[in-house]
């Protein structure tokens, strides 16, 4: 083999090594980026689950408050019936009559 062939062969081998090293480096960088993206997606999923849990708790609180208010309204209706009975007014307490008499007259 002549010296030019040896130099060409060495340059070719070095070129191949550089090419493989570049490819491997690019794959490692891509894997790191994919890992970061997956970590961000996992964090988003966890945050979404926490928000869903908080919303369920708030919905339960709101439902409880609505139930309490509904019960209080029923108690007030019963009390109004008692008041009307004691005042000797005929019929049950009527919300429409009350709103006409004391509500907004439009």
C-alpha positions in Angstrom: 0.0 0.0 0.0 1.2 3.4 -0.8 1.2 6.3 1.7 -1.7 8.1 -0.1 -3.9 5.0 0.3 -3.0 4.7 4.0 -3.8 8.4 4.6 -7.1 8.1 2.7 -8.0 5.0 4.7 -7.2 6.8 8.0 -9.2 9.9 7.0 -12.1 7.6 6.0 -12.0 5.8 9.3 -11.8 9.1 11.2 -14.8 10.4 9.1 -16.8 7.3 10.0 -16.0 7.7 13.7 -17.0 11.4 13.6 -20.3 10.5 11.8 -21.2 7.8 14.3 -20.3 10.1 17.2 -22.5 12.8 15.8 -25.4 10.4 15.3 -25.1 9.0 18.8 -24.8 12.5 20.3 -28.0 13.6 18.4 -29.9 10.5 19.6 -28.8 11.2 23.2 -29.9 14.9 22.9 -33.2 13.8 21.4 -33.7 11.3 24.2 -33.1 13.9 26.8 -35.6 16.3 25.2 -38.1 13.5 25.0 -37.5 12.8 28.7 -38.1 16.4 29.5 -41.3 16.5 27.5 -42.5 13.3 29.2 -41.7 14.9 32.6 -43.7 18.0 31.7 -46.6 15.9 30.4 -46.6 13.9 33.7 -46.6 17.1 35.7 -49.5 18.4 33.7 -51.4 15.2 34.3 -50.8 15.3 38.0 -51.9 19.0 38.1 -55.1 18.1 36.2 -55.8 15.3 38.6 -55.4 17.7 41.6 -57.7 20.2 40.0 -60.3 17.5 39.4 -60.1 16.4 43.0 -60.4 20.0 44.2 -63.4 20.5 41.9 -65.1 17.4 43.3 -64.6 18.6 46.8 -66.0 22.0 45.9 -69.0 20.4 44.2 -69.7 18.4 47.4 -69.5 21.5 49.5 -71.9 23.3 47.1 -74.3 20.4 47.1 -74.3 20.4 50.9 -75.0 24.1 51.0 -77.8 23.8 48.5 -79.4 21.0 50.5 -79.1 23.1 53.7 -80.8 26.0 52.0 -83.5 23.8 50.6 -84.3 22.5 54.1 -84.2 26.0 55.5 -86.7 27.2 52.8 -89.0 24.3 53.6 -88.8 25.2 57.4 -89.6 28.8 56.6 -92.6 27.8 54.4 -93.9 25.8 57.4 -93.4 28.7 59.7 -95.2 31.0 57.2 -98.2 28.6 57.2 -98.3 28.7 61.0 -98.2 32.5 60.9 -101.1 32.6 58.4 -103.1 30.1 60.4 -102.6 32.1 63.6 -103.7 35.3 61.8 -106.8 33.5 60.6 -106.0 34.0 56.9 -107.6 31.6 54.6 -105.4 29.1 52.6 -101.8 28.4 52.7 -99.0 30.9 52.3 -98.7 31.6 48.7 -95.3 32.9 47.3 -97.0 34.5 44.3 -99.5 36.4 46.5 -96.6 37.5 48.7 -94.5 38.7 45.8 -97.5 40.6 44.3 -98.3 42.3 47.6 -94.8 43.0 48.9 -92.4 42.4 45.9 -91.6 44.5 42.9 -94.7 45.9 41.3 -93.8 46.1 37.7 
